[in-house]
Amino acid sequence: MSRVKNILGRLFSKPMHIALFSAMLSLFTIVGYNIPLLRGVMESTEEGANGIIILCSIAIILFAVHMLLIYLLIYCGRIVGKTIIAISLLFNALALYFINGYEVLITSEMMGNVFNTRYSEASGYFSLSGILYFVLLGIVPCVWLFKTKIDYGKLKQMGTTALASLGIILLVGVANLSNTLWIDRNVPRLGSIILPWSYTVNTVRYYNSWKRLNAKEILLPDATITNDNKEVCVVIIGESARSKNFSLYGYERETNPLLKQDSVVTLHAESAATYTTAGVKAIIDHQPTNKLYEILPNYLYRSGVDVVWRTSNWGEPPLHIANIEKVATLKAKYPDTDERYDGILVEGLAERIKSSDKSKVLVVLHTSTSHGPTYYKKYPAEFERFTPVCTTVEMAEADHDELINAYDNTILYTDYIVHTTIEELRTLEGWRVTMLFVSDHGESLGENNLYMHGMPKSMAPAEQFDIPFIVWHSDSERTIKDIELAEQYCVFHTVLSSLSIESEIYNAKYDIFNNTNN
């Protein structure tokens, strides 16, 4: 032990020149954090000299860029510069864990998932290997960073090093002008795994888009309730439910034994995006848009409809309604119900509708049933029909069959929740009832070595955006259109017609029903 202390003492007692220190830390950044990037470059280039040139060029540019910035941060910022670098090392370690463990791409959409994920959900992603990533690739380099004494050299040396680094970057860039087509084709994917740039740049991009979206919402034209008939619409927002695993859509396993008896109608549908915030927004938005228009619950509440939002999830735009019931609220109302599962969202639903003093009622149930990676925790024990199930959060290391079993059990429980909702609605005498189940997005379960969701839709596999759209209604005179491919925006306009509400914003193209005037 004393020998180790002596070696460490000698190692950290002698100042290291800033250029050498920057070069070593830059090299560590490439080798420690950017192997997935270099591996991706190799996989996307053809064998031969040009592939080797591209790989070496990217490695050289990364080295030069990191060395330049590390040098400048430490020289100009001293302890502040070291602190900034240390923060990036810790974030790099966490990001690498998710890139390797979950095959994620760190896009602006993924950063939105990061900032909107609650601690209770985020903690479910970590395992022993995640802790090891954080310690070995985060904390240990930070200790070396702060313990090493720096010989800052002279200002002239800093200028020379900066100019040399810039020169290398420009020279290698010019030498690769012939590879512009390859760069254009591969930057969207490879750029999302460059550390620390992927999460740094995309955090800024997410913040800018969030700032635009959360400006004051644009009010829609005033709506008119056309009659006093009792009408209720229940919208169930599914979480990470892909149609591929619903037996209603042809899946070989019986994952919908209850709904197949409920005379429901299924529509083929795609989500507008592959992550929760955008998917939920599309479900309650009137058209595809990047602007924050008045969303369905707010619009109907302002128009005199009784609106209830029950949720075990997150990610919706700002709600301006009186009745928002989260799990804690529902547990206080129904203390005998198990708050760990989404069945609590349906508890007392019929009585809540009957007690309304309005003739028009909208209820939204925002579930979290198929949210990964801990699928096995999302349903009660009696719904664990498909066994054995995956109990690890390291999905890339999981047995594929066990992973599918756990996920299919969540769909089986979803079947129960939707069926129970329909059974509640059947008890409403004198009400015209419409029930819509639409998922926010789909889910990857190891296909093409991809897991969960969040890829840009232009690059995402079908598993991440093919979603179930299930309809049940009580009015035999209403018929559903023969729709080739439904969109999440159909919900907004279908709800308007289901509650006999007229509005300039109504678009019959998005209404799934034919007889919208009844």
N, C-alpha and C positions, 0 to 999 in steps of 0.2 A: 504493500500500500504506500509506504514512504517513497519507494522508487517511482511509482506512478505520479505521486504528488510532485516529486522533483522534476520529472519529465514535463509535466504540465506547467510547472512553475517556470521552467526555462522556455517553454513554448510560448507562454503568454507574457513573459517579462520583457522580451526583446521586441521593440516596435517593428511592424511589418510595413514596408512601403505601400502606399495607397494603391499604386498601380498593380502590384502583385496581388494585394488583397482583393481588389476589384476583379482582377482576372480569375482568381480562384473562386470567388463567389459567383461570378458569371458562369464559369464552367460547371459549378455545382447546380446552378439553376437549370442548365440544359440537361445534365445527366440525371439530376434528382427529380425534376418536375416535368420535363418535356419529352420523355421517351415515347408517350402515346402519340405526340405530334410527329416525331421522327418516324415512328412505325407507320403512322397514317400516310406520311409522304411516300414511304417506300411502297405501300400498298397501292397508291394512286398513280405511280409512275411505271412506265414500261421498263423492262430489263434492258440494260445497255448503258452506254456512256452518258446519255442525256439524263437518265434517271439518277445516276451517281452525281452528276453536276448539280441537279436541282437539290438533292439531299444535302450535299456539302455546302451549297450556297446558302440554304436556309439555316444550317447550323452555324455558319460563319456570321451571317447577319444577326442571328440571335445572340451570339457571343459578343459581337461588337456593340450592339444596342444595349444589352444588359451591362456590359463593362462601362460604357459611357455614362449611363444613368446612375449606376452604383457609385462611380468615381465622383460625379458631380454632386450627388446627394450627400455623400460623406464629406467631401471637401468643403462644400458650401454650408451644409446643415449640421455637421458634426454629430452631436448626440440626437438632434431632431432627425437628421438624415438616417441615422442608424435605426431610430424608432420606426420610421416609415418603412425601411427595408424589412425590419423584423415583423411588422404587421403583414407585409406581403408574403413573407416566408410561412407564417402561420396559415394564412389563407390559401397559399399554394398547396400546403400539405392537405388541407381539408378538400380543396377542389380536386386534387389528384385522387384522393380516396373515392370520391364520387365518380370521377371519370373511369377509374379502373374497376370499381365495384359495381357500378350501375350503368356503365356505358353512356353517361349523359353528355350532352353537348351544352356548353355554358354560353347560351344565347341570352339576349335581353329578356326573352320570355322565361327562360330558366331562372334568371335573376329575380324576375317577378315572383316566381314560385318560392324562391329563397326568402324574400322579404315578406311574403304573405303567409308563410308556414308558421304555425304556432309551435311553441316549444314542445308540447306534448306529442306532436306529430314528428318534429325534427329529431327528437331523441330516439324515435323508433328506427332511424336509419343507421344508427351507430352500433358497432360491435367491437370486439377486442382488436381486430385489425385496424379499425378506424382510430382507436386510441393509439395504436403503435405508429400509424401514419403521422398523427399529430405530434407525438413525442419525438420520434426519430427524424422526421423530415421537417418538423416545425420548431419544437422547443430546443433540440440539440443544436441546430444551426444558429438559433438566436443566441444561445449561450456563447458559442464561438464568436459570433458577431460582436457582442458586447465585451467579452473578455479580452479580445485581441487589441493590443495597443497599435495605433496607426501613426506611421511617419508620413505626414501630409505633404512633404516635399515643397517645392516652390511653385508659385503661380504659373511660371513659364512652362513647367513640366505638365501642369494640368491642361494648359492650352494646347500643348503639343499632343498629349494623349487624346484630347477631345477631337482635334483636327484629324489625327490618324484614324480614329474610330469612324468618324464621319466619312473620311476618304474610302475606307474599306467598304462601308455600307453602300456608298454611291457606286464604287467600282463593281462590286458584285451585282448590284441592281442593274446597272447598264449591261453587264455581261449576260443577264438573263432576260433581256428584252424579247428575245425569240420565244420565250416560254410564257408570254402574256396570256395565251389561250388557256394553258394549264392552270395558271394562277387564277384567272377569272372563274374557271370551272370548279376549283377546289378550295378557294378561300372561304366560302360560306361554312364549310364543315371544318376544315383544319383550323380556321381562325377561332373557332369556338373551343379549342383545346390548347391554345397557346397560353402558357402561364408566365406571368400574372395578367397578361393583356386581355384575355377573354373576359374575365370577371370585372376587370377595371373599366374597360371600354363599355361593356354591356350593362354595368351598373349605371353609368352615366346615361346610356340610351334608355334604360328602363325608367330612370328618374324623369327624364324629359318627357317620355310618353305618359307616365303617371301624372305628371304635372298638367299636361294638356287634358287628360281624361278627367281629372278631378277639379277642373275649373267649374264654375257655376253651370249646372246643367241647363241645356237649351229646352225650354218648355215646348211641348207639342200643342197643336191646335186643340181648343176645348172640345171635349167629348160630350155626347148626350145619351142618357139612358132612355130608351124608347118605350119601355113598358114597366109595369109593376109585378110582372110574373116572378116567382121565386126561381132563381137560377144560380147555380154554384159551379165553379170550375176549380178543380184541384190539379196543380202542376207539381209533379214529383221530379226533382232534378237528381239524376243519378250521378254517381261519382266513379269515374274510371271504368264504366261498364261498356264492354265492347260487344257488339251484336254477334260476333263469331262464336261466343260461348253461351248464347241463349238457344235453348232447344226450339223456341218459337221461330227462330231464324234458320233452323235446320241442323243445329248442333246435335251430334250423335248421342250425347248424354242427356238424360232427362233433368234439365236444370230448371224447367218451368212447369212442374206438375200441376200447380194450382191455377196459373193463368190460362193454361190450355183449356180449362173448363169454364172460363169467364167470358167467352165470346168477345175477346179483345181483337183489335185490328192492329197489325204490325205494318209499319212503313219502313222502307229502306231509307237510311238517312246518313248524313255526314256532319260532323261537327265543324264549326267555323275555324277552330284552332285545336291545339293538342294540350292545352293547359287550362287550369280551372278558371282563372279570372276572365280570360277571353271567352271561354266556353259558356260560362254563366251569363256574361254580359250579352252574348248573342241570343241566348234563350229568352231574355227579357228585353231585348232591343227590337226596334221596329224594322231595321234594315241594316245591311253591312255598312259600318261607319267607324272611323277612328275618333269621332266626336262624342261627347257625353250628352246625348239627348236624354230627355226624360224617360226613364225606364218603366216597364209595365206596372210594377207595384205602385210606384209613386204617381204615375199617370192615373191609374184607376182610383187610387185613394183620393186624389184631388178631385176626381169626377164623381165622388159620392159612393164608391163601392167599399164594402167592408173587406179590408185586405189583412190577411194573417200570414206572417212569414215564420215558419218553424224551421230551425236549423241545428244540425250537429257539425256544420262545416263552416267555410269561410270563402272569401274571394268575390263576393258580390259587390257591385258599385254601391255608393252611399244610398241607404234606404231612408225615405222621408215618410214613414207611416207610423201609426200608433201601436200596432200589435206585432212586435218582434219577440218571438219566444225561443230562447236558446235552451239547451239541455237542462241547465240549472233551474230555469223557470219552470220547465215541464216537470222536473223531478219534484219540485216543491208542490206542484198541483197534484201529481200522481206519484206519491211516495213509494208505492208498491211496485213500480215499474223499474226495470233494470236500465239505468242510464248509460250503460256501456254500449248499448246497441241502438240502432235506428228505429226499432219498433216503438220507442217512446214518442217519436214524432207523430204517430198515428193515434196515440192514446186519446180517447175522448173526442175524436174528430167530429163525429156526427153530432154530438151534443153541442160542441162549439158552434157548428153551423146553424143548428136549430135555434140557438140562443141569440143569434144575430138580430139586430133591429133593422137591418137593411134587407132589401129583396135581392140584391146582387152581392155575391160573396166570391172572393178569390182567395184560395189557400195555396201557399207554396211550401212544399216540404223539401228542404235542401239536405240530402242525405250524404253520408260518407262511407257507405257500406263496402265498396271495393277499392278503397284507398290503400295502396301498398306502402312499404313492402310487407307489413305485418298483416297480411290477409287473414291469417288464422285467428286474429284477435277481433275480427269484425263481425262475428256471428255467434249466437249462443251454441252451446255444446250439441243440442239436438239437431242442429243443421250441419254437423260434420259428417256428411253422408259419404263423401269421397275421401278415402284414406289410403296411405298415410299422407300427412300434410307437411308442407315446408314450414319450419319454425325459425329459420335463420333470416336475417336481414341482408346477408351477403348473397344477393340473388344470382350473381354470376357463378357462385360456387354451389348453388342449390341443385338438388336433384330436380330435373325438369318436370317429371311426372308428379312429384310432390308439390311443386309450385302450382301446377295446373289444378291439382286437387284442391288446394287451399283457395285458389281464386274461384273455382267452380262452386265451392261452398258459399262464397259471398253472393254469387248469382242466384243460388238456391234460396238464400235469405232475402235477396231482393225480390224474388218471386213471391215470397211470403208477405213482404211489406206492401207490395203493390196489390196483391190479392186482398189483404186485410183492409187496405184503403177502399177498395171496391165494395167489400162487404159492409163497411161502415156507411158508404154512400148509398147502398141499396136500402137502408133503413129510412132514408129521407123521403117521406111521403109528401107529394105536392111540389117537389122540386125537380127542375130539369137539371140533370147532372152531366158534367163532362170531366173525364180524367185523362191527363196526358202524362206519360212518363218519357223523359228525354234525358240522355246522359250528357254530361258536360264535355266529355272526350272519351277516347278509347284507352287501350293499354297494351303495351308490348310485354310478352311473357317469355322472352328468350329467342324469339324469331330473329334471325340475322344477328344474334348476339346483342339484341337491344332489350331493355327492360323499362317498364313503367311508361312514361310519356314525357312530353315537353319539347320534342324536336320541332323545328320549323315545319309547317305543314307541307311546304314545297319539297321537303326532304324526308318527311315522316312516312313510315309504312302504313298500309291501310288499317292495321290493327289499332293504330293510335287515333284514327278519326272515323272509322265505321262504327256507328252507334245505334242502339235500339231507340225506336220511336213507337211507343205503344199507346193505343187509344181505346178507351171504353166510354160509352155514353148511354144515357137512359132513354133518349128520344128515338123511337123507331122510325119516325118520319125523316130523320136526318141521315144522309148518306155521305160517305167519305169518297173523295175524288180518287181516281186511279193515278197516283203520283209515282213517277219513276224514281225520283230521288228527293226526299224531303230535306228541308233545312231547319236549323234551330230557330230561325226567324219566323217560321210558321207559327210558333207558339203565340207570339204577340197578337197576331191578327185572328188566329183561331179563338183565342180567349175573348177578343172583342165581340166576335159574332156569337159566341156561346153565351155571353152575358147581355146580348141585345143592345150593344153600345155602338152608336154611330160616331164616326170621326173622319175628318178629312185625311187623316193619316192611314186609314184602313186600306189595305191592299189585298184584293180578292185573290191575287196570284199566290199569296202566302197562306190563305185560309184552306185548311185541309177538307172542310165540309163543302158540299155542293149547295144545299139549300140554306144559304146564310141568312135569308130573310125570316126564317121561322124561329 
